[in-house]
Amino acid sequence: MLPISTQIVQQRIDSLKDQDLYIHLELTTGAYAAHFDSSKHPASTFITNTRIRYSLGSISGQGPYRVGLKMEHGWIYSEGLTHYEESDDRRLLLAGHDSQGKLVVSLQLSPEPF
């Protein structure tokens, strides 16, 4: 994965709009490892292979970045994104890593299920 280029990611977001897509969205603040450090508040979110369609999408921020996707009946919003995958131009694969390189957030969009 490469550090996010907002221009490249915005182009990918635009290229996928108004299509039926599958989403994978995951967030963890150490929920699986909270037993190693009781000072961390365990939290996580996970949704995968849910079909969405958005009419507007954008990336913003100075890094870490935010992505918002406007759907017919609401929004999907993900914050803390730092990296993207450039080798797959049919899917949008974004991730946010903490200062130790651990995955904190993942936002992925694809025309096929994950």
C-alpha positions in Angstrom: 0.0 0.0 0.0 1.1 3.6 -0.7 0.5 6.8 1.3 -2.8 8.3 0.0 -2.7 10.6 -3.0 -5.9 12.6 -2.7 -6.0 13.2 -6.4 -5.7 9.5 -7.3 -8.2 8.4 -4.7 -10.7 11.1 -5.7 -10.4 9.9 -9.3 -11.2 6.3 -8.1 -14.1 7.5 -6.0 -15.5 9.3 -9.0 -15.0 6.3 -11.3 -17.1 4.1 -9.1 -20.1 6.4 -8.4 -23.6 5.5 -9.6 -22.7 1.8 -9.7 -23.9 -1.2 -7.5 -20.9 -1.9 -5.3 -20.0 -4.1 -2.4 -18.5 -2.4 0.7 -16.2 -3.6 3.3 -15.9 -1.2 6.2 -13.9 -2.0 9.4 -12.7 -0.1 12.4 -10.9 -1.3 15.4 -9.2 0.5 18.3 -7.8 -2.7 19.7 -11.0 -4.6 20.5 -9.3 -7.9 19.9 -6.3 -7.1 22.1 -7.8 -5.1 24.9 -6.9 -7.9 27.4 -3.2 -7.0 26.8 -3.7 -3.3 27.8 -6.7 -2.5 30.0 -6.2 1.2 29.5 -7.4 1.0 25.8 -11.1 1.3 25.2 -12.1 -1.6 23.0 -14.2 -0.6 20.0 -14.8 -2.1 16.6 -17.2 -1.9 13.6 -17.4 -4.4 10.8 -19.6 -4.6 7.7 -18.8 -6.6 4.6 -20.4 -7.5 1.3 -23.3 -5.1 1.7 -24.4 -3.6 -1.6 -24.4 0.2 -1.9 -24.7 2.8 -4.6 -23.5 6.4 -4.1 -24.1 9.5 -6.1 -21.3 11.7 -4.7 -18.1 10.8 -3.0 -15.1 12.8 -1.8 -11.9 12.6 0.1 -10.8 15.4 2.3 -8.4 16.4 5.1 -4.6 16.9 5.4 -3.9 13.3 6.5 -5.2 11.1 7.9 -8.0 11.5 5.5 -11.8 11.3 5.4 -14.0 9.7 2.8 -17.7 10.4 2.5 -20.1 8.6 0.2 -23.6 10.1 -0.3 -26.3 7.5 -0.9 -30.0 8.0 -1.7 -31.0 7.6 2.0 -27.9 8.7 3.9 -24.1 8.8 4.1 -21.2 6.5 4.7 -18.3 8.2 6.3 -14.8 6.9 7.2 -12.0 8.8 8.9 -8.4 8.0 9.7 -7.4 6.7 6.2 -3.7 6.8 5.4 -3.0 4.4 2.6 -4.4 3.1 -0.7 -3.8 0.1 -3.0 -2.7 1.1 -6.5 -2.4 -2.3 -8.1 -6.2 -2.9 -8.4 -8.0 -0.3 -10.6 -11.4 -2.1 -10.4 -11.7 -1.8 -6.7 -10.9 1.0 -4.2 -8.9 -0.3 -1.2 -8.2 2.2 1.5 -6.7 1.7 5.0 -5.7 3.7 8.0 -2.6 2.6 10.0 -1.6 3.9 13.4 1.9 5.1 14.3 3.0 1.5 14.9 1.8 0.4 11.5 -1.3 -1.5 12.8 -4.5 -1.4 10.9 -7.1 0.9 12.5 -9.7 1.4 9.7 -10.4 -0.1 6.3 -12.8 1.1 3.6 -13.0 -1.0 0.5 -15.4 -0.8 -2.5 -15.7 -3.4 -5.3 -18.1 -4.5 -8.1 -17.6 -8.1 -6.8 -18.1 -9.4 -3.2 -15.0 -9.6 -1.0 
